[in-house]
Amino acid sequence: MEPYDPDEDLEDLGGDPLPDERSHLEELARRLGITYEELAELELEIVEDTDEEGQVLSTTIFFESGNPPEIMAKIAGVVDGQLEIEGGF
């Protein structure tokens, strides 16, 4: 499965996410404990582990090393630039 890159989606949409996509990104920001605007400043990739039926078992977020440290400090559970979330978001 290809990693999810929210920046790529924003580029494809001319910079503005569709309402459903924005809602998805807002939920991710909430789960991370940051604002949507802070999420937009981060470079990250999202990889979902799914079962044979397409059910999301876990989600791993890979954060780039150059992200703003003040935002990264707000995100609990990041180890070696990665955060695993049980299930989807």
C-alpha positions as CSV (number, residue, x, y, z in Angstrom):
1,M,0.0,0.0,0.0
2,E,1.3,3.5,-0.9
3,P,2.0,5.8,2.1
4,Y,-0.6,8.5,2.6
5,D,0.8,12.0,2.2
6,P,-1.6,14.8,3.0
7,D,0.6,17.4,1.3
8,E,0.2,15.4,-2.0
9,D,-3.6,15.5,-1.6
10,L,-3.5,19.3,-1.0
11,E,-1.4,19.7,-4.1
12,D,-3.8,17.6,-6.2
13,L,-6.7,19.8,-5.0
14,G,-5.0,23.1,-5.7
15,G,-4.2,23.6,-2.0
16,D,-7.7,23.2,-0.5
17,P,-8.8,19.8,0.7
18,L,-12.4,18.6,0.0
19,P,-14.7,18.7,3.0
20,D,-14.4,14.9,3.6
21,E,-10.6,15.0,3.3
22,R,-10.4,18.0,5.6
23,S,-12.5,16.2,8.1
24,H,-10.2,13.2,7.9
25,L,-7.1,15.5,8.5
26,E,-8.9,17.4,11.3
27,E,-9.5,14.0,13.0
28,L,-5.9,13.1,12.6
29,A,-4.8,16.4,14.1
30,R,-7.2,15.9,17.1
31,R,-5.8,12.4,17.7
32,L,-2.3,13.8,17.6
33,G,-3.2,16.6,20.1
34,I,-2.4,19.4,17.6
35,T,-4.4,21.8,15.5
36,Y,-5.2,21.4,11.8
37,E,-2.9,24.3,11.0
38,E,0.0,22.7,12.9
39,L,-0.7,19.4,11.1
40,A,-0.4,21.3,7.8
41,E,3.1,22.4,8.8
42,L,4.4,18.8,9.3
43,E,6.0,16.5,6.7
44,L,4.7,13.0,7.3
45,E,3.6,9.8,5.7
46,I,0.7,7.6,6.9
47,V,0.7,3.9,6.3
48,E,-2.4,1.8,7.1
49,D,-2.1,-1.9,7.9
50,T,-5.3,-3.6,6.7
51,D,-6.7,-7.1,6.8
52,E,-8.0,-9.1,3.8
53,E,-11.4,-7.4,4.1
54,G,-9.9,-3.9,4.0
55,Q,-10.5,-3.2,7.7
56,V,-7.7,-1.0,9.1
57,L,-5.8,-2.8,11.9
58,S,-3.3,-0.1,12.7
59,T,-2.0,3.2,11.3
60,T,1.7,4.1,11.4
61,I,2.7,7.8,11.0
62,F,6.3,8.5,9.9
63,F,7.4,12.0,10.7
64,E,10.3,13.7,8.8
65,S,13.3,14.7,10.9
66,G,13.0,18.4,9.9
67,N,9.6,19.0,11.4
68,P,9.1,22.0,13.8
69,P,10.2,20.7,17.3
70,E,7.6,22.8,19.1
71,I,4.8,21.0,17.2
72,M,6.5,17.6,17.5
73,A,6.8,18.1,21.3
74,K,3.0,18.2,21.5
75,I,2.5,14.8,20.0
76,A,2.7,12.0,22.6
77,G,4.0,8.6,21.8
78,V,6.4,9.4,18.9
79,V,9.4,7.1,19.0
80,D,12.2,7.4,16.5
81,G,10.0,9.6,14.3
82,Q,7.2,7.1,14.3
83,L,3.8,6.8,15.9
84,E,1.5,3.8,15.8
85,I,-2.2,4.2,16.3
86,E,-4.4,1.2,16.8
87,G,-7.0,1.0,14.1
88,G,-7.7,3.9,11.8
89,F,-8.7,7.5,12.5
